[in-house]
Amino acid sequence: MPFNPFNWLLGLFSLDIGIDLGTANTLVNVRGKGIVINEPSWVVIDKRTKETQAIGAHAKEMVGRTPANVVAVRPLRDGVISEFESTQAMLGYFIGKAHQQTIVPMPRPRVVVGIPSGATEVEKRAVYDAAMSAGARETFLIEEPWAAALGAGLPILETRGTMVVDIGGGTTEVAMMSMGGIVISRSLRVAGDELDQDIITYIRNKYNLLIGERMAEQVKFAIGSAYPLPTEKTANVRGRNLVTGLPEAIEVSSVEIREAITSSVQVIVDTIKDALDEAPPEIVADLIETGICLAGGGSQIQGLVERLTDDLNLRVWVAEDPMTCVARGAGMVLEDLEIYRKFLVPLERKGSR
């Protein structure tokens, strides 16, 4: 790419932003400031006027409580855009909020957005277009495994093999890396959201109690586990009894929640096993030394490290501040674009076949 002095000058004064555009949460990392935004990926819209009423944490508070003419939506499903206009509005809001934290006016920012490694060309283009429409001067895309590995501080440019498992809200990304390239990768749409649905289904089937996504998520983080706990826990679950139609609160144990999510956890374990099964022996030998790094909000489920360590016969460890790894990694790209450019996702030109 030829040197453009105007872009170079803008780069000195503009905000460089790394975004983890997640199904459950959106995180924004600003160069020199770190993570400045970590809010739920929710948008509240007036159905009659199509106007946006609330975004982020404020919007999530409204979920399940909106009047008939207002709807709360998650613009992303399984890590990709399902509602383009809502995603554009959400990105514009977050980018604008990041700009508000500067003292002097700044040029439009350069933005790096993390996307699932299994995203289609159409899905990649939708993310790019949404970011540009939301006010970015330049937009770059990076696959989430790369961003998570960078944010976790893994030596991805070295010869020895490393492995990262990024468990988000909509997708789980599994990748083995060596010499700045991906050796084996897997992207599955089983992650935090699927575990929430497992809990909702289990409570409904066993107790005839209908609970919402927020309640399921609270229970998952409070007592959910992938491995028997030293001391099992209990939590109160509130919802509507499907037989009487009346409100009801019950107490459930961590043993029950572990049973509820076991099938989805097993899918994640089997996917990692499948990747290991295809790995070259030299990479596997490296992993015995380096272990497997867990990133993403889903990696914080209790007992997951113990479960994976037992099932995979490898050391498994959680990155420091795992939820912010993708956003931090995306932000690092613009600190040295020439070194990290090869990790960016190329986009097909519009109209090409």
C-alpha positions in Angstrom: 0.0 0.0 0.0 1.6 3.4 -1.0 2.5 5.8 1.8 -0.3 8.4 2.3 1.0 11.4 4.3 -2.5 12.6 5.0 -3.6 9.3 6.5 -0.3 9.1 8.5 -1.0 12.6 9.9 -4.6 11.7 10.8 -3.3 8.5 12.5 -1.2 10.6 14.9 -4.2 12.5 16.2 -7.2 10.1 15.8 -8.4 7.5 18.2 -7.5 4.0 17.4 -10.2 1.7 18.6 -10.3 -2.1 19.0 -13.9 -3.5 19.3 -15.0 -6.9 20.5 -18.4 -6.9 18.9 -19.9 -9.7 20.9 -23.2 -11.4 21.0 -23.6 -10.8 24.7 -21.3 -7.8 25.4 -19.5 -5.2 23.3 -16.1 -4.0 24.6 -14.2 -1.0 23.2 -10.5 -0.6 23.7 -9.0 2.9 23.0 -5.3 3.2 22.3 -3.5 4.7 25.3 -6.6 4.4 27.5 -7.4 0.6 27.6 -11.0 -0.8 27.9 -13.3 2.2 28.1 -16.6 0.5 27.3 -17.9 -2.9 28.4 -21.7 -3.0 27.9 -24.3 -5.5 27.0 -25.1 -5.8 23.2 -28.7 -4.8 23.5 -30.8 -2.2 21.6 -34.3 -1.0 22.5 -36.4 0.2 19.5 -39.8 1.8 19.2 -41.6 -0.4 16.7 -43.8 2.4 15.4 -41.2 5.1 14.8 -38.2 2.7 14.3 -36.3 5.1 16.6 -33.6 3.8 19.0 -34.7 4.3 22.6 -31.7 2.8 24.5 -28.4 1.0 23.9 -26.1 -1.1 26.1 -26.5 -1.4 29.8 -29.6 0.9 29.9 -31.2 -1.3 27.2 -30.5 -4.5 29.0 -32.3 -3.2 32.1 -35.4 -2.9 30.0 -35.4 -6.5 28.7 -38.7 -8.2 29.5 -40.1 -4.9 30.8 -40.9 -3.0 27.6 -44.5 -1.9 26.6 -46.1 -3.4 23.5 -44.8 -0.7 21.1 -41.2 -1.1 22.2 -38.9 -4.1 21.6 -35.5 -5.0 23.0 -33.3 -6.8 20.5 -29.8 -8.3 20.4 -28.4 -7.1 17.0 -26.0 -10.0 16.9 -26.7 -13.7 17.0 -24.0 -16.5 17.1 -21.3 -13.8 16.8 -22.6 -12.3 13.5 -25.0 -9.4 12.6 -28.7 -10.3 12.5 -30.0 -6.7 12.7 -27.9 -4.4 10.6 -29.5 -1.1 11.4 -29.5 -1.9 15.2 -25.8 -2.9 15.0 -25.0 0.3 13.1 -26.8 2.3 15.8 -25.0 0.4 18.6 -21.6 0.8 17.0 -22.2 4.5 16.4 -23.2 5.0 20.0 -20.1 3.2 21.4 -17.7 4.9 19.0 -19.2 8.3 19.9 -19.0 7.5 23.6 -15.3 6.6 23.2 -14.8 10.0 21.5 -16.5 11.8 24.3 -13.7 10.8 26.7 -11.2 13.0 24.8 -10.6 16.6 25.8 -10.1 18.0 22.2 -12.0 17.2 19.0 -10.5 14.2 17.2 -10.6 13.0 13.5 -12.8 9.9 12.9 -11.2 6.8 14.3 -9.5 3.8 12.8 -11.3 0.7 14.0 -10.4 -3.0 14.3 -13.3 -5.3 14.9 -13.1 -9.0 16.0 -15.2 -11.5 14.0 -15.8 -15.3 14.3 -13.3 -17.3 12.2 -16.3 -19.1 10.6 -18.0 -15.9 9.4 -19.1 -15.9 5.7 -18.1 -13.2 3.2 -21.6 -11.7 3.6 -21.2 -11.6 7.4 -17.8 -10.0 7.2 -19.0 -7.3 4.8 -22.0 -6.6 7.1 -19.6 -5.9 10.0 -17.3 -3.7 7.8 -20.2 -1.7 6.4 -21.8 -1.2 9.9 -18.5 0.1 11.4 -18.0 2.5 8.4 -21.6 3.7 8.6 -21.1 4.2 12.4 -18.3 6.7 11.8 -15.1 4.9 11.4 -12.4 6.4 9.1 -10.9 3.0 8.3 -12.2 -0.4 9.4 -10.2 -3.6 9.7 -11.4 -7.1 10.6 -9.5 -9.6 12.6 -10.6 -13.2 13.5 -11.3 -13.6 17.1 -8.8 -16.4 17.8 -6.0 -14.1 16.7 -7.3 -11.1 18.7 -7.8 -13.3 21.8 -4.3 -14.8 21.5 -2.8 -11.3 21.1 -4.8 -10.0 24.1 -3.7 -13.0 26.2 -0.1 -12.4 25.4 0.5 -15.7 23.6 3.8 -16.0 21.6 2.0 -16.4 18.3 4.9 -15.3 16.1 7.2 -17.9 17.6 7.9 -21.4 16.2 6.5 -23.4 19.1 2.8 -24.1 19.0 0.2 -22.4 21.1 -3.6 -23.0 21.5 -6.4 -20.7 22.5 -10.1 -21.4 23.2 -12.2 -18.3 23.2 -15.7 -19.0 24.7 -17.9 -16.0 24.0 -21.7 -15.5 24.1 -22.5 -16.7 20.6 -19.4 -18.7 19.4 -16.6 -20.8 20.7 -13.4 -20.3 18.8 -10.6 -23.0 18.9 -7.3 -22.3 17.2 -3.8 -23.8 17.2 -1.1 -21.3 16.1 2.5 -21.5 15.1 4.9 -19.1 13.3 2.2 -16.4 12.9 -0.2 -18.8 11.2 -3.2 -20.9 12.2 -2.5 -24.7 12.0 -6.0 -25.9 12.9 -9.1 -23.9 13.8 -12.7 -24.7 14.7 -15.6 -22.3 15.1 -18.8 -23.6 16.7 -22.0 -21.7 17.6 -22.2 -23.3 21.0 -21.2 -20.9 23.8 -22.6 -18.8 26.6 -26.0 -18.2 25.0 -26.5 -21.9 24.5 -25.8 -22.6 28.1 -28.4 -20.1 29.1 -31.0 -21.8 26.9 -30.0 -25.2 28.4 -30.8 -23.8 31.9 -34.1 -22.3 30.7 -35.1 -25.6 29.1 -34.1 -27.7 32.2 -36.0 -25.5 34.6 -39.1 -25.5 32.4 -39.1 -29.3 31.9 -38.3 -30.2 35.5 -40.2 -27.5 37.5 -42.8 -26.2 35.0 -41.2 -22.8 35.6 -40.6 -20.3 32.8 -37.6 -18.1 33.4 -36.0 -15.3 31.3 -32.6 -15.1 29.7 -31.3 -12.7 32.4 -32.3 -15.0 35.2 -30.7 -18.0 33.5 -27.5 -16.0 33.0 -27.4 -15.0 36.7 -27.8 -18.6 37.7 -25.1 -19.8 35.3 -22.5 -17.4 36.8 -23.6 -17.9 40.4 -23.7 -21.7 40.6 -23.1 -23.1 37.1 -20.2 -25.5 36.9 -18.5 -27.9 34.5 -17.0 -30.1 37.2 -18.1 -31.1 40.7 -17.5 -28.3 43.2 -15.7 -28.8 46.5 -18.9 -27.5 48.1 -22.0 -27.6 46.0 -24.1 -24.4 46.0 -27.7 -23.3 45.6 -29.5 -20.3 44.2 -33.1 -19.0 44.1 -34.7 -19.0 40.6 -37.8 -16.8 40.0 -40.2 -17.1 37.1 -43.8 -17.9 36.1 -45.3 -21.3 36.9 -46.6 -22.7 33.6 -49.4 -24.7 35.3 -50.9 -22.0 37.6 -49.7 -19.0 35.6 -48.6 -17.4 38.9 -45.2 -16.2 40.0 -43.0 -18.7 41.8 -39.5 -18.9 43.3 -37.7 -22.2 43.7 -34.2 -23.3 44.9 -31.9 -25.1 42.5 -28.5 -26.7 43.2 -25.3 -26.5 41.3 -25.6 -30.2 40.7 -28.8 -29.6 38.7 -27.3 -26.7 36.7 -24.3 -28.8 35.9 -26.6 -31.5 34.6 -28.5 -28.9 32.5 -25.4 -27.6 30.7 -23.5 -30.8 30.4 -24.4 -31.6 26.8 -23.3 -28.2 25.5 -20.1 -28.3 27.6 -19.4 -31.8 26.1 -19.8 -30.3 22.6 -17.0 -27.8 23.4 -14.8 -30.5 24.9 -15.3 -32.8 21.9 -14.5 -29.9 19.5 -11.2 -29.3 21.3 -10.5 -33.0 21.2 -11.2 -33.1 17.5 -8.7 -30.3 16.9 -6.1 -32.1 19.0 -6.7 -35.3 17.1 -5.7 -33.6 13.8 -2.8 -31.7 15.2 0.8 -32.5 14.1 2.7 -34.4 16.8 5.2 -31.6 17.2 2.4 -29.1 18.0 0.9 -31.5 20.5 4.4 -31.9 22.1 4.6 -28.1 22.4 1.1 -27.9 24.0 2.2 -30.3 26.7 4.6 -27.5 27.7 2.6 -24.4 26.9 -0.9 -25.7 27.7 -4.2 -24.4 26.4 -5.3 -20.8 27.1 -8.9 -20.0 27.8 -10.4 -16.6 26.9 -13.8 -15.0 26.7 -16.6 -14.6 29.3 -17.5 -18.3 29.1 -14.1 -19.4 30.3 -15.1 -18.1 33.8 -17.6 -20.9 34.4 -16.6 -22.7 37.6 -14.8 -26.0 37.2 -14.2 -25.6 33.4 -10.4 -25.6 33.8 -10.6 -28.8 35.9 -13.0 -30.5 33.4 -10.8 -29.7 30.4 -7.6 -30.7 32.2 -9.1 -34.1 33.1 -10.6 -34.7 29.7 -7.7 -33.5 27.5 -4.7 -34.5 29.7 -3.2 -31.1 29.1 -2.6 -28.1 31.3 -5.4 -25.6 30.9 -5.2 -22.0 32.1 -7.3 -18.9 32.0 -5.9 -15.7 30.5 -5.7 -12.6 32.7 -9.0 -10.7 32.4 -10.3 -13.2 29.9 -13.4 -11.2 28.9 -11.3 -8.4 27.5 -8.8 -10.4 25.5 -10.4 -9.9 22.1 -10.9 -6.1 22.5 -7.3 -5.7 23.9 -5.9 -7.8 21.0 -7.9 -5.9 18.4 -6.5 -2.7 19.8 -2.9 -4.0 19.7 -3.1 -4.4 15.9 -3.2 -0.7 15.2 -0.2 -0.1 17.5 2.0 -1.8 14.9 -0.1 -2.3 11.8 2.8 -3.5 9.6 3.6 -6.4 11.9 0.0 -7.5 12.5 -1.4 -6.7 9.1 -1.1 -10.4 8.1 -3.6 -11.3 10.8 -6.3 -9.0 9.3 -9.2 -10.5 7.3 -9.2 -9.5 3.5 -12.5 -8.5 2.2 -13.8 -9.4 -1.3 -14.5 -6.4 -3.5 -18.2 -5.6 -3.9 -19.5 -7.2 -7.0 -16.6 -9.6 -7.4 -17.3 -13.3 -7.8 
